[in-house]
Every structure is written in C-alpha cells, then in structure tokens.
Amino acid sequence: MALFKKRTVGKPGEWYYCLVHHKVEEGPECPAKDRFGPYGTREEADHAMQTAQERNLEWETDPKWHDKPPEQED
C-alpha cells in the first residue's frame, strides 16, 4: 500500500504545452519538467514555443544581461 498519492499539480481550465509530445494539454497530463505553463487559454499554450523563442531573443539582445568586455590597457 502506497503511503503517498501521486498528485499532478494543476487543474482543468489551465493550459500547458508538453515539450515531449509537442501538444497542448488542458490540466497537466505530463510531469512539470516536461511542460510550459500554465497558460490562460488554449491559444496561448499553442504558441508556447514561439513565445519562448521571442523571449530568448529579447534576453540575448538585452544589454542589461551582458557584461561589458574588459578594457584593454595600452
């Protein structure tokens, strides 16, 4: 007999994008490590990879996240 129940975090009405199966899920079907979300709508979850790509590009080009190169002495 198991002492602990296996619980999935989340609830119906929350949308997730599964990174393993490349599909949108209502309520989590896959483990948290394999999904993005929760999203408020199915459409937002459906565009999760595009959103992530856009955010990564923003962060990669944000000067606040890059140290200035050390100044060379002559």
N, C-alpha and C positions, 0 to 999 in steps of 0.2 A: 504494500500500500504506500502510495506516494505521500510524503508529508506536505509538499507544496504543489499547488496547481500551477501549471504553465499558463501564464497570463500574457495576452497580447495587449500592448498599450494602444490606445486609440478608441475611436467609436464611430459608428455609422454617421455619415454626413461629413466626415473628414476624408479628404482625398490624398492619395500618395502615388508616387511614381516608383515602381520597382526597377532597380538597376540590374537585376539578374534576368528578369523575364521581359524587360522593356515594355511594361504595360502599366496602365492606370488601375489603381485599386481603390475601392471605397472601404474605409476602415482598413486597418493593416492586415494583409494576408501574409506578408513576408516579414522576416526579422528586421528590426530597426537598422541594423548595419547595412542592409541591402536596399534601402529606400530613401527617397527625398520626401519631405512633407512634415506636417500636414499642410494641405492647401485648402482654401475655402471653396473652390469649385473644381469640377472635373476638367474644365478647360485650362485652369492654371496648372494642374498636375500634368496635363497632356503636354504642356510647354516647359516642363521642368528642366530638361536638358538644354534647351535654348536659353532659358533664364540663367542657368548655371554658367553657360558659356559666356553670356554677356557680362555677368558679374565678374567672372575670372578675368576677362579682358579689361574691365574697369580697374580692377585691383592691380593687374600687371602694369598698367599705364599710369597709375596714380603716383605722383611724385612723393606723396607722404609716406609711401611704403618702401621707398628705395633710399638707401644711404647714399650720400654724395661720395664720389670717389675721393680718396685721399689726395691732397695737393702735393705735387712733387716739388722738391727743393732743387734749386739750381746751384 
